[in-house]
Amino acid sequence: MFIGMAKITMVKKIFSDGNECNKCREVTDFLTQKKLIDKIDRIVYADVREPESEGMKLVRQWNMKRAPFFIVEDSGRTAVYASVMDLVRKEL
């Protein structure tokens, strides 16, 4: 577990029709219900219509196959979680 001033980025997917992925909405609702959404410092969108968007670059950088995913940065260390449950267990 990171201790201190960890920064958490959530990467969500936007489909070609402009809609957010269902799982992204479900995870956002889960984090809101658990009162953990405020722990997310930034939300970045991987918009398939914009291959050079920040979110799409993060997808490629971390070789992620699904959204949402979370990037936790703290004191020069980085952890990437494909599962909100792993994020909650290990970081929140």
PyMOL CGO cylinders between C-alpha atoms (Angstrom):
from pymol import cmd
from pymol.cgo import CYLINDER

trace = [
    CYLINDER, 0.00, 0.00, 0.00, 1.24, 3.47, -0.81, 0.3, 1, 1, 1, 1, 1, 1,
    CYLINDER, 1.24, 3.47, -0.81, 1.33, 5.88, 2.08, 0.3, 1, 1, 1, 1, 1, 1,
    CYLINDER, 1.33, 5.88, 2.08, 1.38, 9.64, 1.71, 0.3, 1, 1, 1, 1, 1, 1,
    CYLINDER, 1.38, 9.64, 1.71, 0.22, 11.79, -1.12, 0.3, 1, 1, 1, 1, 1, 1,
    CYLINDER, 0.22, 11.79, -1.12, -0.71, 9.20, -3.72, 0.3, 1, 1, 1, 1, 1, 1,
    CYLINDER, -0.71, 9.20, -3.72, -2.33, 10.56, -6.88, 0.3, 1, 1, 1, 1, 1, 1,
    CYLINDER, -2.33, 10.56, -6.88, -5.02, 8.34, -8.41, 0.3, 1, 1, 1, 1, 1, 1,
    CYLINDER, -5.02, 8.34, -8.41, -6.06, 8.66, -12.04, 0.3, 1, 1, 1, 1, 1, 1,
    CYLINDER, -6.06, 8.66, -12.04, -9.08, 6.80, -13.37, 0.3, 1, 1, 1, 1, 1, 1,
    CYLINDER, -9.08, 6.80, -13.37, -9.09, 6.10, -17.11, 0.3, 1, 1, 1, 1, 1, 1,
    CYLINDER, -9.09, 6.10, -17.11, -12.55, 5.66, -18.65, 0.3, 1, 1, 1, 1, 1, 1,
    CYLINDER, -12.55, 5.66, -18.65, -13.45, 4.63, -22.19, 0.3, 1, 1, 1, 1, 1, 1,
    CYLINDER, -13.45, 4.63, -22.19, -15.61, 6.61, -24.60, 0.3, 1, 1, 1, 1, 1, 1,
    CYLINDER, -15.61, 6.61, -24.60, -17.02, 4.62, -27.53, 0.3, 1, 1, 1, 1, 1, 1,
    CYLINDER, -17.02, 4.62, -27.53, -17.25, 5.88, -31.12, 0.3, 1, 1, 1, 1, 1, 1,
    CYLINDER, -17.25, 5.88, -31.12, -20.89, 6.86, -30.52, 0.3, 1, 1, 1, 1, 1, 1,
    CYLINDER, -20.89, 6.86, -30.52, -19.77, 9.21, -27.73, 0.3, 1, 1, 1, 1, 1, 1,
    CYLINDER, -19.77, 9.21, -27.73, -21.12, 7.10, -24.88, 0.3, 1, 1, 1, 1, 1, 1,
    CYLINDER, -21.12, 7.10, -24.88, -19.11, 6.10, -21.84, 0.3, 1, 1, 1, 1, 1, 1,
    CYLINDER, -19.11, 6.10, -21.84, -18.66, 2.36, -21.40, 0.3, 1, 1, 1, 1, 1, 1,
    CYLINDER, -18.66, 2.36, -21.40, -21.19, 0.64, -19.12, 0.3, 1, 1, 1, 1, 1, 1,
    CYLINDER, -21.19, 0.64, -19.12, -18.53, -0.75, -16.79, 0.3, 1, 1, 1, 1, 1, 1,
    CYLINDER, -18.53, -0.75, -16.79, -17.08, 2.76, -16.38, 0.3, 1, 1, 1, 1, 1, 1,
    CYLINDER, -17.08, 2.76, -16.38, -20.47, 4.04, -15.26, 0.3, 1, 1, 1, 1, 1, 1,
    CYLINDER, -20.47, 4.04, -15.26, -20.94, 1.09, -12.91, 0.3, 1, 1, 1, 1, 1, 1,
    CYLINDER, -20.94, 1.09, -12.91, -17.53, 1.61, -11.31, 0.3, 1, 1, 1, 1, 1, 1,
    CYLINDER, -17.53, 1.61, -11.31, -18.16, 5.35, -10.90, 0.3, 1, 1, 1, 1, 1, 1,
    CYLINDER, -18.16, 5.35, -10.90, -21.49, 4.55, -9.22, 0.3, 1, 1, 1, 1, 1, 1,
    CYLINDER, -21.49, 4.55, -9.22, -19.77, 2.00, -6.95, 0.3, 1, 1, 1, 1, 1, 1,
    CYLINDER, -19.77, 2.00, -6.95, -17.08, 4.50, -5.90, 0.3, 1, 1, 1, 1, 1, 1,
    CYLINDER, -17.08, 4.50, -5.90, -19.75, 7.14, -5.29, 0.3, 1, 1, 1, 1, 1, 1,
    CYLINDER, -19.75, 7.14, -5.29, -21.89, 4.79, -3.17, 0.3, 1, 1, 1, 1, 1, 1,
    CYLINDER, -21.89, 4.79, -3.17, -18.85, 3.77, -1.11, 0.3, 1, 1, 1, 1, 1, 1,
    CYLINDER, -18.85, 3.77, -1.11, -17.91, 7.45, -0.68, 0.3, 1, 1, 1, 1, 1, 1,
    CYLINDER, -17.91, 7.45, -0.68, -14.55, 6.80, -2.36, 0.3, 1, 1, 1, 1, 1, 1,
    CYLINDER, -14.55, 6.80, -2.36, -15.02, 8.89, -5.50, 0.3, 1, 1, 1, 1, 1, 1,
    CYLINDER, -15.02, 8.89, -5.50, -13.30, 11.84, -3.80, 0.3, 1, 1, 1, 1, 1, 1,
    CYLINDER, -13.30, 11.84, -3.80, -10.12, 9.74, -3.58, 0.3, 1, 1, 1, 1, 1, 1,
    CYLINDER, -10.12, 9.74, -3.58, -9.88, 9.83, -7.40, 0.3, 1, 1, 1, 1, 1, 1,
    CYLINDER, -9.88, 9.83, -7.40, -7.75, 12.86, -8.25, 0.3, 1, 1, 1, 1, 1, 1,
    CYLINDER, -7.75, 12.86, -8.25, -8.33, 12.84, -12.00, 0.3, 1, 1, 1, 1, 1, 1,
    CYLINDER, -8.33, 12.84, -12.00, -10.52, 11.21, -14.58, 0.3, 1, 1, 1, 1, 1, 1,
    CYLINDER, -10.52, 11.21, -14.58, -9.05, 10.81, -18.06, 0.3, 1, 1, 1, 1, 1, 1,
    CYLINDER, -9.05, 10.81, -18.06, -11.03, 9.61, -21.05, 0.3, 1, 1, 1, 1, 1, 1,
    CYLINDER, -11.03, 9.61, -21.05, -9.76, 7.10, -23.60, 0.3, 1, 1, 1, 1, 1, 1,
    CYLINDER, -9.76, 7.10, -23.60, -11.88, 8.32, -26.48, 0.3, 1, 1, 1, 1, 1, 1,
    CYLINDER, -11.88, 8.32, -26.48, -11.67, 5.87, -29.40, 0.3, 1, 1, 1, 1, 1, 1,
    CYLINDER, -11.67, 5.87, -29.40, -12.53, 8.76, -31.72, 0.3, 1, 1, 1, 1, 1, 1,
    CYLINDER, -12.53, 8.76, -31.72, -9.30, 10.51, -30.68, 0.3, 1, 1, 1, 1, 1, 1,
    CYLINDER, -9.30, 10.51, -30.68, -6.37, 8.05, -30.86, 0.3, 1, 1, 1, 1, 1, 1,
    CYLINDER, -6.37, 8.05, -30.86, -3.96, 10.69, -29.54, 0.3, 1, 1, 1, 1, 1, 1,
    CYLINDER, -3.96, 10.69, -29.54, -6.08, 11.66, -26.54, 0.3, 1, 1, 1, 1, 1, 1,
    CYLINDER, -6.08, 11.66, -26.54, -4.35, 11.38, -23.16, 0.3, 1, 1, 1, 1, 1, 1,
    CYLINDER, -4.35, 11.38, -23.16, -6.49, 8.40, -22.21, 0.3, 1, 1, 1, 1, 1, 1,
    CYLINDER, -6.49, 8.40, -22.21, -5.68, 6.48, -25.40, 0.3, 1, 1, 1, 1, 1, 1,
    CYLINDER, -5.68, 6.48, -25.40, -1.99, 7.16, -24.83, 0.3, 1, 1, 1, 1, 1, 1,
    CYLINDER, -1.99, 7.16, -24.83, -2.29, 5.74, -21.31, 0.3, 1, 1, 1, 1, 1, 1,
    CYLINDER, -2.29, 5.74, -21.31, -4.07, 2.65, -22.69, 0.3, 1, 1, 1, 1, 1, 1,
    CYLINDER, -4.07, 2.65, -22.69, -1.11, 2.03, -24.99, 0.3, 1, 1, 1, 1, 1, 1,
    CYLINDER, -1.11, 2.03, -24.99, 1.52, 2.92, -22.39, 0.3, 1, 1, 1, 1, 1, 1,
    CYLINDER, 1.52, 2.92, -22.39, 0.14, 0.45, -19.85, 0.3, 1, 1, 1, 1, 1, 1,
    CYLINDER, 0.14, 0.45, -19.85, -1.10, -2.09, -22.43, 0.3, 1, 1, 1, 1, 1, 1,
    CYLINDER, -1.10, -2.09, -22.43, -4.57, -2.14, -20.90, 0.3, 1, 1, 1, 1, 1, 1,
    CYLINDER, -4.57, -2.14, -20.90, -7.29, -4.18, -22.59, 0.3, 1, 1, 1, 1, 1, 1,
    CYLINDER, -7.29, -4.18, -22.59, -10.29, -3.02, -20.56, 0.3, 1, 1, 1, 1, 1, 1,
    CYLINDER, -10.29, -3.02, -20.56, -11.64, 0.10, -18.94, 0.3, 1, 1, 1, 1, 1, 1,
    CYLINDER, -11.64, 0.10, -18.94, -11.82, 1.54, -16.48, 0.3, 1, 1, 1, 1, 1, 1,
    CYLINDER, -11.82, 1.54, -16.48, -8.39, 1.22, -15.00, 0.3, 1, 1, 1, 1, 1, 1,
    CYLINDER, -8.39, 1.22, -15.00, -6.54, 3.15, -12.34, 0.3, 1, 1, 1, 1, 1, 1,
    CYLINDER, -6.54, 3.15, -12.34, -3.03, 4.55, -12.14, 0.3, 1, 1, 1, 1, 1, 1,
    CYLINDER, -3.03, 4.55, -12.14, -1.67, 5.26, -8.67, 0.3, 1, 1, 1, 1, 1, 1,
    CYLINDER, -1.67, 5.26, -8.67, 1.46, 7.39, -8.42, 0.3, 1, 1, 1, 1, 1, 1,
    CYLINDER, 1.46, 7.39, -8.42, 3.30, 7.99, -5.17, 0.3, 1, 1, 1, 1, 1, 1,
    CYLINDER, 3.30, 7.99, -5.17, 6.89, 8.99, -4.44, 0.3, 1, 1, 1, 1, 1, 1,
    CYLINDER, 6.89, 8.99, -4.44, 8.15, 7.96, -7.87, 0.3, 1, 1, 1, 1, 1, 1,
    CYLINDER, 8.15, 7.96, -7.87, 6.40, 4.59, -7.80, 0.3, 1, 1, 1, 1, 1, 1,
    CYLINDER, 6.40, 4.59, -7.80, 3.49, 3.67, -10.03, 0.3, 1, 1, 1, 1, 1, 1,
    CYLINDER, 3.49, 3.67, -10.03, 0.88, 0.92, -9.70, 0.3, 1, 1, 1, 1, 1, 1,
    CYLINDER, 0.88, 0.92, -9.70, -1.79, 0.15, -12.29, 0.3, 1, 1, 1, 1, 1, 1,
    CYLINDER, -1.79, 0.15, -12.29, -5.03, -1.60, -11.39, 0.3, 1, 1, 1, 1, 1, 1,
    CYLINDER, -5.03, -1.60, -11.39, -7.45, -3.10, -13.89, 0.3, 1, 1, 1, 1, 1, 1,
    CYLINDER, -7.45, -3.10, -13.89, -9.91, -3.88, -11.09, 0.3, 1, 1, 1, 1, 1, 1,
    CYLINDER, -9.91, -3.88, -11.09, -11.66, -1.38, -8.85, 0.3, 1, 1, 1, 1, 1, 1,
    CYLINDER, -11.66, -1.38, -8.85, -11.75, -4.03, -6.12, 0.3, 1, 1, 1, 1, 1, 1,
    CYLINDER, -11.75, -4.03, -6.12, -7.95, -4.38, -6.24, 0.3, 1, 1, 1, 1, 1, 1,
    CYLINDER, -7.95, -4.38, -6.24, -7.65, -0.61, -6.05, 0.3, 1, 1, 1, 1, 1, 1,
    CYLINDER, -7.65, -0.61, -6.05, -9.95, -0.47, -3.03, 0.3, 1, 1, 1, 1, 1, 1,
    CYLINDER, -9.95, -0.47, -3.03, -8.22, -3.36, -1.24, 0.3, 1, 1, 1, 1, 1, 1,
    CYLINDER, -8.22, -3.36, -1.24, -4.66, -2.21, -1.87, 0.3, 1, 1, 1, 1, 1, 1,
    CYLINDER, -4.66, -2.21, -1.87, -4.92, 1.59, -1.92, 0.3, 1, 1, 1, 1, 1, 1,
    CYLINDER, -4.92, 1.59, -1.92, -8.15, 2.88, -0.45, 0.3, 1, 1, 1, 1, 1, 1,
]
cmd.load_cgo(trace, "trace")
